Amino acid sequence: MGSSIFRKSVAAAAGSVAFAALSASPALGCPNCFSAKENVLWAYYSTAIGLSLLPFALFAAIALYWHKKRGQTPFSQEGEKGV
């Protein structure tokens, strides 16, 4: 009795996966991404660079916060006490 419920659920899952795979349409990109206009390309590339650098900026902000929390200022000379 338990195996028939399992078989029905596997068949339903396989059917839904097959339906999703067969009914999917190709993903279309934004038409502005590859526009020939210079200002649109500049905006696209600058946004891509900014988003690529974002993880490094977040890591640096966490590191600076951690240094400040420890009572030291980053980039201070040895022997100086942080403000």
C-alpha positions as CSV (number, residue, x, y, z in Angstrom):
1,M,0.0,0.0,0.0
2,G,2.8,2.4,0.9
3,S,4.7,1.8,-2.4
4,S,1.7,2.8,-4.5
5,I,1.5,6.2,-2.8
6,F,5.3,6.5,-3.4
7,R,4.9,5.6,-7.1
8,K,2.0,8.1,-7.6
9,S,4.1,10.9,-6.0
10,V,7.1,10.0,-8.1
11,A,5.0,10.0,-11.2
12,A,3.4,13.3,-10.3
13,A,6.8,14.9,-9.7
14,A,8.2,13.5,-12.9
15,G,5.2,14.7,-14.8
16,S,5.5,18.2,-13.4
17,V,9.2,18.4,-14.2
18,A,8.6,17.2,-17.7
19,F,5.8,19.8,-18.2
20,A,8.0,22.6,-16.9
21,A,10.9,21.6,-19.1
22,L,8.7,21.3,-22.2
23,S,6.8,24.5,-21.7
24,A,9.8,26.7,-21.0
25,S,10.5,29.5,-23.5
26,P,14.0,30.8,-24.1
27,A,15.1,33.6,-21.8
28,L,15.4,36.9,-23.7
29,G,17.9,39.5,-22.6
30,C,17.3,43.1,-22.1
31,P,17.5,44.9,-25.4
32,N,19.5,47.8,-23.9
33,C,22.4,45.5,-23.0
34,F,23.8,45.3,-26.5
35,S,22.6,48.6,-27.9
36,A,24.9,50.4,-30.2
37,K,24.4,53.7,-28.4
38,E,27.5,54.8,-26.5
39,N,25.8,56.1,-23.4
40,V,23.8,52.9,-23.0
41,L,26.9,50.7,-23.3
42,W,28.8,53.0,-20.8
43,A,25.9,52.6,-18.3
44,Y,25.9,48.8,-18.8
45,Y,29.7,48.4,-18.3
46,S,29.9,50.7,-15.4
47,T,27.0,48.9,-13.6
48,A,28.8,45.6,-14.3
49,I,32.0,46.9,-12.8
50,G,30.3,48.4,-9.8
51,L,28.4,45.2,-9.0
52,S,31.6,43.2,-9.4
53,L,33.4,45.4,-6.9
54,L,30.6,45.4,-4.4
55,P,31.6,42.2,-2.5
56,F,35.1,43.7,-2.0
57,A,33.6,46.9,-0.6
58,L,31.4,45.0,1.8
59,F,34.4,43.0,3.0
60,A,36.4,46.1,3.5
61,A,33.6,47.8,5.4
62,I,33.3,44.8,7.7
63,A,37.1,44.7,8.3
64,L,37.1,48.5,9.1
65,Y,34.2,48.0,11.5
66,W,36.0,45.1,13.2
67,H,39.2,47.1,13.6
68,K,37.3,50.0,15.1
69,K,35.4,47.7,17.4
70,R,38.7,46.4,18.7
71,G,39.7,49.9,19.8
72,Q,42.3,50.4,17.1
73,T,42.0,52.7,14.1
74,P,43.1,51.1,10.8
75,F,46.1,52.6,9.1
76,S,47.4,54.1,12.4
77,Q,51.1,54.1,13.3
78,E,52.5,51.5,15.7
79,G,52.4,52.7,19.2
80,E,49.6,55.2,18.6
81,K,46.4,54.6,20.4
82,G,43.3,54.9,18.2
83,V,40.9,57.7,18.7
